[in-house]
């Protein structure tokens, strides 16, 4: 939809109408909005991934710093590392299999909870074997 106008010397010139210019600007604006939304989504995903990797690193540090299997007392241990609060609950695990086998190893339940400064949690539940002293 172009129209032609005559120049002062009598030649015709091609030109865009105002509607065509506005349509082109609308298409450009929609494209830029889509690119902006994609960039914001990517930034949010990267921020979440960084926070999660920090939580995992803190969890690994706490697990690596656990006392040896016989030195970890039953009960609760708490602390903080890099702004992440952590809690370890160590409990005896009652099982009839161990009691009937008569072995000196007893299972110990270990629950680790790491809470980030932003409120997200990582929880790991595991069982360690603990050597009981000879009777």
GIZI-V359355 format. One record per pair of residues at least 4 apart in sequence whose ideal C-beta (glycine too) atoms are under 7 Angstrom apart, sorted by the first residue. I is the first residue (numbers start at 1). J is the second residue. D is the distance in whole Angstrom. If there is no record, write none. Layout:
BEGIN
i j d
I J D
I J D
END
This chain:
BEGIN
i j d
1 17 6
1 20 6
2 14 5
2 15 6
2 16 6
3 15 6
3 17 6
4 12 4
4 13 6
4 14 6
5 13 6
5 15 6
6 10 6
6 11 7
6 12 6
7 11 5
7 13 6
16 20 5
16 21 5
18 22 6
19 23 6
20 24 7
21 25 6
22 26 6
23 27 7
24 28 6
25 29 6
26 30 6
27 31 7
28 32 6
29 33 6
30 34 7
31 35 7
32 36 6
33 37 6
34 38 6
35 39 6
36 40 6
37 41 6
38 42 6
39 43 6
40 44 6
41 45 6
42 46 6
43 47 6
44 48 6
45 49 6
46 50 6
47 51 7
48 52 6
49 53 6
50 54 7
51 55 7
51 116 6
51 118 7
52 56 6
53 57 6
54 58 6
55 59 6
55 84 7
55 114 6
55 116 5
55 120 7
55 122 5
56 60 6
57 61 6
58 62 6
58 81 5
58 82 6
58 84 4
58 114 6
59 63 6
59 112 7
59 114 5
59 122 5
59 124 7
60 64 6
61 65 6
61 81 6
62 81 6
62 86 5
62 112 6
62 114 7
63 112 7
66 72 6
67 71 4
67 72 5
69 128 5
69 129 7
69 130 5
70 130 6
70 131 6
72 90 5
72 108 7
73 90 7
74 90 5
74 91 6
74 92 6
75 90 6
76 87 6
76 88 7
76 89 5
77 88 4
78 86 7
78 87 5
79 86 6
80 84 7
80 85 5
80 86 7
81 86 6
83 117 5
84 114 5
84 115 7
84 116 5
84 117 7
85 115 5
86 112 7
86 113 7
86 114 5
87 113 5
88 110 6
88 112 5
89 111 4
90 108 6
90 110 5
91 109 5
92 106 7
92 108 6
93 107 4
93 108 7
93 109 5
93 127 6
95 107 6
96 100 6
97 101 6
98 103 6
98 106 6
98 107 6
104 131 6
104 132 5
104 134 7
105 129 5
105 130 7
105 131 6
106 130 5
106 132 5
107 127 5
107 129 6
108 127 7
108 128 5
108 130 4
109 127 6
110 126 5
110 128 6
111 123 7
111 125 5
112 124 5
113 121 6
113 123 5
114 121 7
114 122 5
115 121 5
116 120 5
END
